[in-house]
Amino acid sequence: MANTRQIKQRIKTAKNISKITKAMEMVAASKMRKAQERALSARDYTQALSQSLTTLAENINDQEIHPLLRQNKHGKPLAIVIGTDKGLCGSLNQSLFKLLLNWLKDKPQGQVITVGKTMTRMAYFYGLNLKAQFANLPDAVTTTDIVGLSRLVIDGYQTEDFRSVELFFMDFINTLNQKPKQFNLLPLADRLKEKQAIAHPGVRAQYLFEPSASEILNDLLPFYIENMIYQAFLESRASEHSARMVTMKNASENAGELVGDLKLIYNKQRQASITNELLDITTATMSLNS
């Protein structure tokens, strides 16, 4: 059994850890609030953009179809997985990577683009076919920061390097709940048909476009792809900081419980030591008096 000096050292260490995790919790909470506001405020814009795209797609004919709406017959499936650069965020990256591995079981020839150092290390460890990797993107990510990724995806699909493109990211639900999500980014045709059926079941609205619907769609589609990737980044950032705050909060609570348990052990050992000393004194006194 450890002596009292060792226990005191462990108590001191646990208290120091508790201070560190508490500070990290406060930092994560501050970043979390900003990230949540950005993710939630951008959702309405993304939905409105998606609805506009659906309306435009209803008003073009097959001869005017944009390359991003076509079903590619060649190329490889592509997965974009958005992880984190830093750790200490619970099982967030592991849950996301597990979803990616399930996708690769059905598409073993699929290529992967990783975002974040943690996801890149996991991809190398499992020997995945990496197309590209991105890291050290800022917390307050902007569309400028993801231009390279967006152009790689759009150009690759138009040249039929990619047969399909899917996004893997952590979908922010609330502070305590984030779920790994798989989103079909390209091709757009099937998803637009589903939205048309939901938005206008059996009804086809008439619109007058200036310039033509196909010209507007040609300009809007690349922007839509970029915006969907950007929204996935916002959701991922909100999920990351929420998960890290909760993880650090749990770590602080566990450290506090550990300090309490160690103090109890310390007090018991100190009590036992005092009792033994009293017994020794009593025994010695009785021996002298006998």
DOLUMNU-729557 format. One line per 5 residues: number of its first residue (from 0); their letters; for each residue x, y, z of N, C-alpha, C, O. Coordinates in steps of 0.001 Angstrom, whole numbers. Layout:
BEGIN
NUM = A = X/Y/Z/X/Y/Z/X/Y/Z/X/Y/Z | ...
***
This chain:
BEGIN
0 = MANTR = 847/-1194/0/0/0/0/889/1255/0/1919/1295/674 | 474/2281/-769/1253/3505/-859/1288/4213/490/312/4193/1240 | 2430/4843/790/2521/5587/2044/1861/6949/1889/1461/7337/791 | 1753/7673/3007/1025/8937/2990/1683/9988/2093/996/10819/1498 | 2997/9950/1999/3689/10918/1139/3325/10705/-330/3098/11669/-1062
5 = QIKQR = 3270/9439/-761/2889/9136/-2142/1446/9544/-2415/1123/10055/-3487 | 587/9310/-1429/-825/9674/-1611/-973/11187/-1724/-1748/11674/-2547 | -234/11938/-898/-285/13392/-972/183/13895/-2346/-366/14853/-2891 | 1202/13231/-2888/1691/13612/-4218/638/13336/-5284/465/14130/-6208 | -64/12216/-5159/-1130/11883/-6116/-2288/12869/-6005/-2887/13240/-7015
10 = IKTAK = -2606/13295/-4786/-3665/14289/-4596/-3285/15602/-5281/-4113/16229/-5942 | -2037/16006/-5118/-1551/17239/-5742/-1613/17139/-7264/-2018/18082/-7943 | -1207/15984/-7789/-1238/15781/-9239/-2669/15833/-9774/-2927/16466/-10798 | -3602/15166/-9081/-5002/15155/-9502/-5600/16559/-9470/-6386/16917/-10348 | -5238/17349/-8471/-5722/18725/-8393/-5191/19557/-9553/-5924/20363/-10127
15 = NISKI = -3921/19365/-9901/-3338/20099/-11034/-4036/19732/-12345/-4315/20595/-13178 | -4311/18439/-12510/-5022/17986/-13712/-6409/18608/-13766/-6867/19032/-14827 | -7077/18659/-12612/-8411/19253/-12550/-8385/20725/-12974/-9291/21187/-13667 | -7347/21461/-12558/-7224/22868/-12945/-7046/23007/-14460/-7637/23882/-15092 | -6221/22126/-15026/-5968/22187/-16471/-7236/21879/-17260/-7586/22607/-18189
20 = TKAME = -7930/20790/-16888/-9145/20409/-17618/-10249/21451/-17447/-11049/21665/-18358 | -10293/22096/-16283/-11285/23151/-16071/-11017/24339/-16982/-11943/24915/-17553 | -9740/24704/-17113/-9382/25807/-18012/-9704/25451/-19464/-10209/26286/-20215 | -9408/24207/-19856/-9711/23768/-21224/-11210/23717/-21464/-11672/24000/-22570 | -11969/23360/-20439/-13432/23353/-20549/-13960/24753/-20825/-14846/24935/-21660
25 = MVAAS = -13414/25744/-20122/-13869/27128/-20297/-13518/27653/-21688/-14313/28358/-22310 | -12328/27307/-22172/-11926/27721/-23524/-12831/27076/-24571/-13287/27739/-25503 | -13086/25778/-24409/-13951/25069/-25352/-15371/25617/-25321/-16025/25699/-26360 | -15854/25994/-24135/-17207/26543/-24014/-17329/27860/-24769/-18338/28123/-25424 | -16284/28688/-24668/-16287/29963/-25380/-16305/29750/-26896/-17070/30396/-27612
30 = KMRKA = -15459/28841/-27376/-15419/28542/-28811/-16708/27867/-29258/-17187/28099/-30368 | -17267/27025/-28384/-18484/26288/-28724/-19648/27240/-29012/-20375/27051/-29987 | -19825/28249/-28177/-20938/29184/-28370/-20844/29892/-29723/-21843/30033/-30428 | -19641/30333/-30078/-19464/31007/-31360/-19702/30039/-32527/-20343/30397/-33515 | -19183/28814/-32405/-19336/27834/-33479/-20793/27420/-33648/-21261/27242/-34773
35 = QERAL = -21510/27267/-32543/-22922/26906/-32619/-23732/28008/-33295/-24590/27725/-34132 | -23465/29248/-32941/-24183/30373/-33550/-23963/30407/-35064/-24900/30644/-35827 | -22726/30170/-35489/-22419/30198/-36926/-23108/29055/-37663/-23650/29249/-38751 | -23087/27867/-37070/-23688/26700/-37714/-25206/26849/-37822/-25789/26571/-38871 | -25836/27284/-36744/-27293/27396/-36719/-27784/28532/-37615/-28802/28397/-38293
40 = SARDY = -27061/29648/-37616/-27491/30787/-38430/-27331/30506/-39923/-28059/31077/-40735 | -26397/29644/-40295/-26161/29345/-41713/-27139/28311/-42266/-27256/28170/-43484 | -27833/27595/-41406/-28735/26544/-41872/-29878/27090/-42721/-30217/26504/-43750 | -30470/28194/-42308/-31588/28768/-43062/-31151/29176/-44463/-31873/28963/-45437 | -29960/29767/-44554/-29441/30169/-45863/-29210/28950/-46752/-29529/28968/-47941
45 = TQALS = -28655/27896/-46166/-28390/26672/-46926/-29684/26049/-47440/-29745/25590/-48581 | -30708/26033/-46609/-31996/25487/-47023/-32633/26319/-48130/-33198/25775/-49078 | -32538/27654/-48003/-33090/28528/-49037/-32353/28345/-50362/-32970/28341/-51427 | -31040/28195/-50290/-30247/27975/-51503/-30620/26653/-52150/-30729/26562/-53373 | -30815/25631/-51333/-31203/24322/-51855/-32571/24383/-52534/-32778/23759/-53575
50 = QSLTT = -33499/25132/-51947/-34826/25275/-52541/-34771/26029/-53861/-35487/25691/-54804 | -33924/27049/-53929/-33756/27801/-55173/-33191/26907/-56269/-33605/26983/-57426 | -32247/26067/-55890/-31645/25142/-56849/-32690/24159/-57371/-32710/23841/-58560 | -33546/23685/-56493/-34607/22761/-56897/-35548/23425/-57885/-35938/22813/-58879 | -35916/24669/-57621/-36816/25410/-58506/-36200/25595/-59881/-36883/25442/-60894
55 = LAENI = -34917/25923/-59927/-34233/26096/-61209/-34163/24787/-61981/-34369/24764/-63194 | -33870/23692/-61272/-33734/22389/-61928/-35045/21941/-62550/-35040/21176/-63515 | -36171/22408/-62013/-37471/22050/-62569/-37723/22689/-63927/-38552/22226/-64710 | -36981/23772/-64187/-37278/24581/-65373/-36199/24505/-66444/-36058/25434/-67239 | -35446/23434/-66481/-34489/23217/-67554/-34784/21888/-68212/-35347/20985/-67593
60 = NDQEI = -34395/21773/-69486/-34610/20505/-70190/-33334/19671/-70173/-32282/20134/-69733 | -33438/18460/-70649/-32312/17522/-70584/-31118/17981/-71408/-29979/17635/-71096 | -31371/18769/-72473/-30269/19208/-73310/-29405/20259/-72606/-28232/20431/-72935 | -30003/20960/-71631/-29283/22029/-70953/-28682/21585/-69621/-28191/22417/-68857 | -28716/20295/-69339/-28322/19805/-68015/-26840/20097/-67739/-25985/19924/-68608
65 = HPLLR = -26568/20532/-66536/-25212/20896/-66119/-24414/19630/-65798/-24997/18650/-65335 | -23087/19623/-66032/-22272/18436/-65730/-22390/17968/-64278/-22267/16773/-64011 | -22625/18881/-63341/-22735/18488/-61938/-24040/17763/-61635/-24188/17149/-60579 | -24999/17839/-62583/-26268/17138/-62402/-26267/15769/-63068/-27174/14966/-62850 | -25264/15509/-63865/-25222/14230/-64588/-24739/13092/-63700/-24036/13309/-62713
70 = QNKHG = -25123/11895/-64064/-24645/10680/-63403/-23383/10213/-64135/-23462/9765/-65279 | -22236/10314/-63491/-20982/9877/-64117/-20925/8349/-64181/-21261/7650/-63224 | -20491/7862/-65331/-20351/6411/-65492/-18924/5949/-65230/-18669/4754/-65080 | -18012/6882/-65177/-16602/6555/-64954/-16098/7256/-63696/-16802/8062/-63087 | -14861/6927/-63324/-14270/7529/-62142/-14496/6687/-60898/-15190/5670/-60932
75 = KPLAI = -13901/7127/-59808/-13997/6397/-58547/-14863/7160/-57547/-14944/8388/-57601 | -15500/6443/-56646/-16244/7128/-55575/-15265/7891/-54683/-14148/7439/-54435 | -15703/9045/-54211/-14871/9885/-53359/-15590/10176/-52049/-16784/10475/-52035 | -14848/10084/-50951/-15383/10429/-49637/-14562/11568/-49055/-13333/11510/-49038 | -15241/12602/-48579/-14590/13712/-47870/-14962/13579/-46403/-16133/13712/-46045
80 = VIGTD = -13979/13317/-45552/-14250/13117/-44125/-13623/14264/-43342/-12419/14506/-43420 | -14467/14968/-42585/-14042/16173/-41864/-13855/15838/-40393/-14827/15715/-39647 | -12595/15691/-39977/-12274/15395/-38591/-11718/16618/-37890/-12054/17749/-38243 | -10873/16397/-36903/-10308/17499/-36110/-8784/17480/-36176/-8177/16439/-36426 | -8182/18626/-35952/-6729/18712/-35858/-6240/18324/-34471/-5138/17796/-34322
85 = KGLCG = -7065/18585/-33450/-6688/18317/-32067/-7542/17191/-31493/-8624/16879/-31991 | -7010/16592/-30422/-7739/15512/-29762/-8551/16020/-28584/-9026/17155/-28581 | -8706/15154/-27575/-9443/15486/-26357/-10880/15892/-26643/-11412/16801/-26007 | -11510/15216/-27603/-12918/15500/-27911/-13736/14207/-27898/-14658/14033/-28694 | -13380/13304/-26977/-14142/12074/-26820/-13979/11132/-28009/-12894/11002/-28575
90 = SLNQS = -15073/10484/-28372/-15045/9486/-29449/-15497/10070/-30780/-15916/9333/-31673 | -15413/11392/-30918/-15920/12056/-32132/-15251/11521/-33391/-15938/11096/-34320 | -13933/11537/-33437/-13219/11081/-34641/-13395/9585/-34877/-13507/9141/-36020 | -13421/8817/-33801/-13580/7362/-33940/-14945/7003/-34526/-15045/6120/-35378 | -15991/7687/-34072/-17340/7418/-34585/-17432/7761/-36067/-18047/7035/-36848
95 = LFKLL = -16814/8875/-36439/-16841/9309/-37832/-16044/8354/-38722/-16465/8028/-39832 | -14901/7916/-38228/-14060/7011/-39018/-14722/5643/-39183/-14561/4995/-40217 | -15458/5207/-38175/-16184/3943/-38270/-17218/3995/-39386/-17390/3021/-40119 | -17912/5132/-39522/-18879/5296/-40607/-18179/5259/-41957/-18708/4698/-42916 | -16998/5850/-42038/-16225/5834/-43283/-15808/4414/-43647/-15883/4032/-44815
100 = LNWLK = -15372/3629/-42670/-14966/2249/-42945/-16142/1416/-43454/-15965/552/-44313 | -17334/1673/-42930/-18522/960/-43422/-18797/1317/-44881/-19206/462/-45667 | -18573/2582/-45241/-18739/3007/-46636/-17720/2313/-47538/-18049/1908/-48653 | -16491/2177/-47057/-15437/1547/-47854/-15667/52/-48048/-15149/-533/-48999 | -16436/-571/-47162/-16761/-1995/-47350/-17589/-2185/-48616/-17421/-3175/-49328
105 = DKPQG = -18485/-1237/-48896/-19303/-1313/-50100/-18581/-760/-51319/-18899/-1128/-52450 | -17597/135/-51095/-16882/760/-52205/-15383/673/-51930/-14743/1678/-51621 | -14827/-532/-52044/-13406/-728/-51694/-12432/58/-52569/-11291/287/-52168 | -12872/479/-53773/-12001/1257/-54654/-12109/2756/-54400/-11503/3559/-55109 | -12879/3126/-53389/-13127/4533/-53133/-11886/5294/-52672/-11027/4749/-51978
110 = QVITV = -11812/6547/-53067/-10744/7435/-52637/-11237/8316/-51487/-12438/8535/-51328 | -10294/8814/-50693/-10654/9571/-49492/-9876/10878/-49448/-8673/10914/-49705 | -10589/11951/-49117/-9963/13236/-48790/-10177/13470/-47297/-11314/13517/-46828 | -9094/13617/-46561/-9209/13811/-45115/-9002/15276/-44763/-8186/15971/-45368 | -9753/15725/-43777/-9613/17075/-43222/-9319/16918/-41738/-10116/16339/-41001
115 = GKTMT = -8174/17435/-41300/-7787/17310/-39906/-6662/16299/-39719/-6636/15257/-40374 | -5734/16614/-38821/-4578/15752/-38588/-4974/14392/-38023/-4399/13370/-38395 | -5956/14381/-37124/-6358/13125/-36499/-6899/12148/-37526/-6539/10970/-37522 | -7770/12638/-38412/-8352/11770/-39430/-7297/11303/-40424/-7356/10171/-40905 | -6339/12161/-40735/-5269/11783/-41664/-4408/10665/-41075/-4058/9717/-41777
120 = RMAYF = -4065/10773/-39785/-3276/9716/-39132/-4024/8393/-39142/-3423/7346/-39385 | -5306/8421/-38886/-6106/7191/-38890/-6178/6595/-40287/-6139/5376/-40450 | -6282/7457/-41296/-6351/6976/-42674/-5038/6301/-43082/-5056/5265/-43748 | -3894/6884/-42684/-2603/6272/-42978/-2448/4947/-42234/-1917/3982/-42784 | -2902/4902/-41006/-2776/3676/-40209/-3538/2524/-40854/-3064/1387/-40855
125 = YGLNL = -4709/2812/-41399/-5528/1764/-42016/-5223/1573/-43498/-5831/728/-44156 | -4289/2350/-44020/-3867/2174/-45410/-4918/2559/-46429/-5051/1891/-47455 | -5670/3622/-46173/-6714/4047/-47107/-6100/4742/-48319/-4976/5239/-48267 | -6858/4764/-49401/-6412/5391/-50645/-6687/6897/-50567/-7787/7354/-50877 | -5676/7654/-50151/-5848/9089/-49949/-5679/9859/-51255/-4676/9723/-51955
130 = KAQFA = -6684/10667/-51559/-6605/11553/-52720/-5936/12864/-52346/-5130/13394/-53111 | -6267/13389/-51177/-5688/14643/-50688/-5928/14742/-49192/-6728/13995/-48627 | -5235/15661/-48564/-5410/15879/-47132/-5284/17369/-46831/-4481/18079/-47436 | -6100/17824/-45877/-6106/19227/-45481/-6014/19292/-43961/-6629/18491/-43257 | -5245/20248/-43466/-5064/20384/-42023/-4809/21847/-41671/-4566/22689/-42535
135 = NLPDA = -4876/22116/-40358/-4583/23445/-39816/-5502/24534/-40375/-5084/25681/-40532 | -6741/24176/-40672/-7718/25188/-41060/-8172/25925/-39795/-8245/25312/-38729 | -8475/27211/-39886/-8841/27982/-38688/-10159/27520/-38079/-10991/26919/-38758 | -10338/27809/-36792/-11603/27483/-36129/-12761/28222/-36789/-13796/27630/-37098 | -12574/29514/-37000/-13601/30310/-37676/-13399/30191/-39179/-13005/31150/-39843
140 = VTTTD = -13673/29001/-39707/-13402/28713/-41119/-14321/29559/-41999/-15480/29792/-41656 | -13797/30012/-43130/-14570/30781/-44102/-14556/30053/-45445/-13833/29073/-45626 | -15359/30543/-46373/-15404/29915/-47696/-14055/30038/-48410/-13709/29199/-49242 | -13299/31089/-48081/-11973/31255/-48689/-11040/30114/-48284/-10193/29692/-49072 | -11195/29616/-47061/-10320/28559/-46559/-10572/27213/-47243/-9708/26336/-47226
145 = IVGLS = -11742/27052/-47840/-12078/25746/-48439/-12169/25809/-49959/-12694/24894/-50592 | -11655/26895/-50545/-11704/27031/-52004/-10957/25881/-52679/-11443/25309/-53655 | -9770/25542/-52156/-8982/24457/-52757/-9728/23132/-52755/-9728/22414/-53755 | -10364/22807/-51636/-11134/21570/-51541/-12334/21595/-52481/-12617/20604/-53154 | -13035/22715/-52530/-14222/22825/-53392/-13856/22683/-54857/-14540/21983/-55604
150 = RLVID = -12780/23342/-55277/-12376/23260/-56686/-11932/21856/-57053/-12201/21381/-58156 | -11249/21192/-56126/-10825/19814/-56370/-12026/18910/-56611/-12001/18067/-57508 | -13070/19081/-55819/-14276/18257/-55944/-15033/18581/-57231/-15411/17679/-57978 | -15253/19863/-57484/-16045/20272/-58657/-15334/19900/-59960/-15945/19317/-60856 | -14053/20233/-60066/-13305/19921/-61292/-13186/18412/-61491/-13299/17917/-62613
155 = GYQTE = -12954/17677/-60388/-12821/16227/-60499/-14094/15554/-60950/-14045/14573/-61691 | -15241/16065/-60517/-16510/15462/-60941/-16821/15808/-62400/-17329/14970/-63146 | -16518/17031/-62797/-16804/17440/-64175/-15931/16690/-65177/-16357/16435/-66304 | -14716/16339/-64773/-13829/15581/-65661/-13992/14064/-65488/-13242/13282/-66071 | -14964/13668/-64694/-15287/12261/-64434/-14144/11501/-63756/-13999/10293/-63945
160 = DFRSV = -13339/12208/-62974/-12379/11528/-62100/-13110/10869/-60930/-12664/9862/-60381 | -14247/11466/-60567/-15060/10938/-59478/-16426/10523/-60010/-17068/11260/-60759 | -16852/9347/-59616/-18186/8881/-60004/-19253/9428/-59060/-20390/9679/-59462 | -18869/9607/-57808/-19771/10174/-56807/-18926/10824/-55716/-17749/10503/-55556 | -19533/11731/-54976/-18839/12411/-53880/-19758/12413/-52662/-20918/12817/-52747
165 = ELFFM = -19226/11958/-51533/-20013/11940/-50296/-19243/12622/-49178/-18023/12502/-49067 | -19995/13341/-48354/-19432/14067/-47213/-19661/13273/-45931/-20756/12762/-45695 | -18629/13175/-45113/-18738/12556/-43792/-18341/13605/-42757/-17214/14102/-42766 | -19259/13931/-41878/-18979/14936/-40855/-19880/14699/-39652/-20849/13944/-39721 | -19542/15360/-38545/-20358/15264/-37338/-21460/16301/-37402/-21192/17501/-37450
170 = DFINT = -22698/15836/-37403/-23856/16715/-37475/-24190/17232/-36074/-24439/16447/-35158 | -24193/18545/-35918/-24475/19135/-34609/-25975/19128/-34345/-26751/19694/-35115 | -26382/18479/-33245/-27784/18442/-32840/-27997/19341/-31629/-28845/20233/-31647 | -27225/19099/-30584/-27197/19995/-29435/-25868/19796/-28723/-25022/19030/-29184 | -25682/20479/-27606/-24390/20444/-26918/-23995/19038/-26497/-22811/18699/-26501
175 = LNQKP = -24970/18218/-26134/-24682/16870/-25640/-24822/15803/-26713/-24539/14633/-26456 | -25247/16177/-27890/-25562/15170/-28901/-25038/15594/-30265/-25487/16588/-30836 | -24087/14830/-30778/-23576/15012/-32136/-23519/13638/-32797/-23070/12667/-32188 | -23976/13563/-34043/-24042/12268/-34714/-23238/12290/-36017/-23270/13278/-36750 | -22517/11202/-36303/-21816/11131/-37596/-22825/11062/-38736/-23794/10305/-38672
180 = KQFNL = -22596/11846/-39762/-23548/11936/-40869/-22853/11669/-42194/-21727/12110/-42425 | -23542/10944/-43053/-23077/10689/-44409/-24021/11413/-45367/-25223/11148/-45375 | -23474/12329/-46175/-24295/13174/-47039/-23852/13010/-48486/-22675/13178/-48804 | -24794/12682/-49361/-24507/12504/-50776/-24413/13873/-51453/-25432/14513/-51714 | -23192/14314/-51733/-22975/15635/-52321/-23168/15638/-53827/-23838/16520/-54363
185 = LPLAD = -22592/14669/-54514/-22697/14536/-55966/-22900/13069/-56329/-22303/12201/-55692 | -23723/12762/-57333/-24475/13690/-58198/-25693/14291/-57498/-26193/13761/-56506 | -26151/15411/-58047/-27260/16136/-57436/-28625/15699/-57958/-29646/15973/-57327 | -28652/15028/-59093/-29917/14768/-59786/-30937/14039/-58913/-32085/14469/-58806 | -30516/12932/-58287/-31470/12133/-57505/-32030/12910/-56324/-33225/12828/-56040
190 = RLKEK = -31183/13663/-55632/-31649/14399/-54464/-32587/15531/-54868/-33536/15828/-54142 | -32340/16171/-56019/-33222/17235/-56480/-34593/16696/-56850/-35606/17358/-56624 | -34629/15498/-57416/-35919/14885/-57741/-36730/14609/-56485/-37942/14821/-56450 | -36042/14133/-55456/-36732/13878/-54186/-37288/15170/-53595/-38411/15191/-53092 | -36505/16245/-53656/-36962/17525/-53114/-38113/18092/-53930/-39022/18705/-53370
195 = QAIAH = -38089/17896/-55249/-39177/18362/-56081/-40480/17664/-55721/-41540/18289/-55676 | -40392/16359/-55465/-41587/15594/-55110/-42156/16034/-53767/-43371/16050/-53571 | -41257/16392/-52839/-41707/16835/-51510/-42271/18253/-51574/-43309/18548/-50983 | -41570/19124/-52300/-41976/20532/-52342/-43234/20753/-53168/-44087/21560/-52798 | -43355/20035/-54299/-44499/20244/-55189/-45099/18897/-55586/-44953/18501/-56742
200 = PGVRA = -45759/18182/-54694/-46334/16881/-55039/-47476/17036/-56044/-48562/17505/-55705 | -47205/16632/-57286/-48232/16694/-58322/-48459/18088/-58880/-49365/18272/-59692 | -47667/19084/-58474/-47855/20464/-58919/-46533/20988/-59475/-45479/20775/-58875 | -46585/21657/-60593/-45379/22248/-61194/-45592/23753/-61324/-46399/24195/-62142 | -44882/24538/-60531/-45039/25986/-60556/-44374/26573/-61806/-43419/26011/-62341
205 = QYLFE = -44902/27714/-62258/-44378/28375/-63437/-43616/29637/-63014/-44119/30446/-62235 | -42381/29791/-63547/-41560/30951/-63219/-41025/31574/-64502/-40862/30902/-65520 | -40758/32868/-64426/-40112/33575/-65526/-38716/33964/-65062/-38563/34690/-64080 | -37684/33475/-65779/-36305/33701/-65364/-35615/34664/-66325/-35799/34585/-67540 | -34834/35555/-65775/-34033/36476/-66556/-32675/36651/-65880/-32638/37254/-64808
210 = PSASE = -31558/36169/-66427/-31466/35402/-67682/-32134/34032/-67561/-32943/33824/-66657 | -31819/33117/-68434/-32520/31831/-68472/-32180/30992/-67247/-31178/31217/-66569 | -33044/30020/-66990/-32846/29143/-65830/-31532/28386/-65931/-30855/28189/-64922 | -31158/27959/-67136/-29916/27201/-67299/-28686/28073/-67016/-27704/27590/-66451 | -28733/29356/-67406/-27603/30250/-67135/-27448/30505/-65638/-26338/30512/-65107
215 = ILNDL = -28567/30710/-64976/-28511/30919/-63524/-27999/29661/-62842/-27191/29728/-61915 | -28479/28509/-63310/-28074/27232/-62701/-26580/26994/-62880/-25923/26485/-61972 | -26041/27354/-64031/-24606/27173/-64276/-23754/27953/-63272/-22692/27493/-62855 | -24234/29131/-62896/-23506/29943/-61910/-23779/29477/-60486/-22912/29585/-59619 | -24979/28960/-60245/-25395/28632/-58885/-24864/27282/-58405/-24566/27116/-57222
220 = LPFYI = -24744/26320/-59318/-24368/24963/-58906/-22993/24892/-58228/-22892/24312/-57147 | -21935/25455/-58817/-20634/25418/-58106/-20702/26109/-56741/-20104/25651/-55767 | -21446/27222/-56693/-21588/27925/-55421/-22339/27063/-54408/-22029/27089/-53217 | -23322/26304/-54878/-24094/25419/-53998/-23203/24325/-53408/-23282/24030/-52215 | -22357/23724/-54248/-21441/22683/-53777/-20502/23260/-52722/-20279/22647/-51678
225 = ENMIY = -19958/24437/-53000/-19061/25092/-52046/-19781/25385/-50732/-19212/25211/-49655 | -21030/25827/-50824/-21789/26164/-49622/-22109/24920/-48792/-22096/24982/-47562 | -22397/23790/-49448/-22698/22561/-48718/-21455/22060/-47967/-21556/21583/-46836 | -20293/22173/-48603/-19051/21796/-47933/-18792/22735/-46749/-18383/22302/-45671 | -19037/24017/-46974/-18844/25011/-45908/-19778/24730/-44731/-19360/24826/-43577
230 = QAFLE = -21041/24382/-45009/-21988/24069/-43936/-21539/22847/-43148/-21689/22799/-41928 | -20981/21849/-43854/-20459/20658/-43171/-19315/21026/-42233/-19193/20462/-41145 | -18477/21973/-42657/-17392/22446/-41784/-17954/23129/-40540/-17462/22905/-39435 | -18977/23956/-40712/-19578/24650/-39569/-20182/23655/-38580/-20027/23801/-37368 | -20866/22653/-39105/-21453/21628/-38234/-20352/20866/-37497/-20491/20547/-36316
235 = SRASE = -19273/20583/-38196/-18164/19841/-37588/-17495/20647/-36487/-17157/20104/-35435 | -17301/21948/-36724/-16672/22790/-35709/-17550/22895/-34458/-17048/22816/-33337 | -18848/23070/-34650/-19756/23146/-33503/-19755/21831/-32729/-19783/21831/-31498 | -19723/20718/-33445/-19697/19400/-32795/-18388/19183/-32052/-18377/18654/-30941 | -17277/19596/-32673/-15966/19406/-32052/-15857/20142/-30718/-15465/19552/-29712
240 = HSARM = -16199/21416/-30711/-16060/22193/-29482/-17061/21754/-28414/-16762/21800/-27221 | -18245/21329/-28844/-19224/20819/-27878/-18712/19534/-27238/-18781/19366/-26020 | -18197/18629/-28069/-17673/17363/-27550/-16478/17589/-26636/-16345/16922/-25610 | -15601/18534/-27007/-14428/18803/-26172/-14833/19422/-24838/-14252/19091/-23804 | -15825/20321/-24846/-16262/20927/-23594/-16838/19868/-22652/-16530/19854/-21460
245 = VTMKN = -17678/18982/-23200/-18280/17924/-22378/-17210/16969/-21864/-17262/16547/-20709 | -16240/16624/-22707/-15162/15725/-22304/-14322/16331/-21183/-13996/15649/-20212 | -13974/17607/-21315/-13190/18273/-20280/-13987/18441/-18984/-13427/18366/-17891 | -15284/18665/-19112/-16140/18766/-17918/-16153/17436/-17167/-16035/17398/-15942 | -16298/16348/-17920/-16284/15015/-17296/-14928/14717/-16672/-14848/14116/-15600
250 = ASENA = -13856/15143/-17352/-12506/14921/-16809/-12312/15695/-15509/-11715/15179/-14563 | -12809/16921/-15456/-12694/17718/-14225/-13462/17062/-13079/-12976/16997/-11950 | -14668/16576/-13386/-15467/15918/-12354/-14791/14633/-11875/-14780/14342/-10679 | -14234/13875/-12801/-13541/12636/-12423/-12311/12924/-11570/-12023/12203/-10614 | -11586/13989/-11926/-10408/14365/-11131/-10828/14779/-9725/-10146/14458/-8752
255 = GELVG = -11945/15487/-9616/-12451/15870/-8301/-12839/14666/-7460/-12562/14614/-6261 | -13488/13691/-8107/-13847/12468/-7396/-12601/11697/-6958/-12566/11125/-5869 | -11582/11689/-7818/-10335/11006/-7482/-9654/11668/-6284/-9126/10986/-5406 | -9671/13003/-6255/-9090/13722/-5114/-9815/13354/-3835/-9184/13134/-2801 | -11142/13284/-3897/-11929/12899/-2725/-11599/11497/-2247/-11446/11265/-1048
260 = DLKLI = -11489/10554/-3191/-11156/9168/-2820/-9754/9086/-2207/-9535/8376/-1225 | -8801/9828/-2807/-7429/9805/-2289/-7345/10435/-900/-6596/9968/-42 | -8116/11495/-685/-8133/12113/643/-8679/11153/1695/-8192/11111/2825 | -9701/10380/1307/-10263/9395/2229/-9222/8334/2576/-9079/7953/3738 | -8486/7852/1547/-7434/6861/1794/-6336/7466/2665/-5829/6817/3581
265 = YNKQR = -5971/8728/2367/-4925/9411/3142/-5333/9532/4609/-4536/9255/5505 | -6563/9941/4847/-7034/10106/6225/-7092/8767/6968/-6789/8696/8159 | -7485/7706/6251/-7531/6380/6873/-6118/5919/7258/-5903/5386/8347 | -5175/6130/6359/-3798/5714/6655/-3203/6558/7781/-2473/6053/8634 | -3526/7849/7768/-3029/8715/8842/-3629/8308/10183/-2947/8301/11209
270 = QASIT = -4916/7968/10157/-5577/7516/11386/-4958/6221/11888/-4735/6041/13085 | -4676/5295/10916/-4083/4016/11296/-2678/4234/11877/-2284/3563/12831 | -1924/5184/11290/-581/5471/11782/-627/6022/13210/170/5633/14064 | -1582/6942/13454/-1722/7504/14801/-2116/6423/15797/-1600/6377/16913 | -3030/5558/15388/-3479/4463/16265/-2320/3542/16606/-2174/3119/17752
275 = NELLD = -1496/3232/15613/-346/2349/15852/651/3001/16813/1221/2336/17678 | 852/4315/16648/1758/5019/17549/1232/5006/18990/1996/4820/19937 | -83/5207/19139/-691/5155/20475/-567/3769/21091/-337/3628/22292 | -724/2745/20253/-579/1370/20754/849/1119/21210/1082/487/22240 | 1808/1624/20426/3214/1442/20810/3511/2142/22135/4206/1593/22990
280 = ITTAT = 2976/3369/22303/3200/4112/23547/2547/3390/24732/3138/3263/25805 | 1321/2924/24511/604/2217/25587/1326/938/25967/1451/612/27148 | 1802/214/24962/2532/-1046/25223/3820/-777/25984/4162/-1502/26918 | 4529/266/25580/5786/598/26268/5538/1036/27701/6292/674/28603 | 4469/1825/27917/4135/2262/29293/3778/1090/30188/4201/1027/31342
285 = MSLNS = 2993/156/29650/2595/-1020/30422/3818/-1872/30749/3902/-2464/31825 | 4759/-1929/29821/5966/-2732/30056/6814/-2106/31163/7399/-2829/31969 | 6889/-789/31214/7672/-102/32253/7022/-232/33625/7717/-319/34637 | 5704/-246/33663/4982/-332/34931/4891/-1758/35479/4586/-1962/36654 | 5150/-2713/34640/5006/-4106/35090/6279/-4593/35805/6337/-5740/36250
***
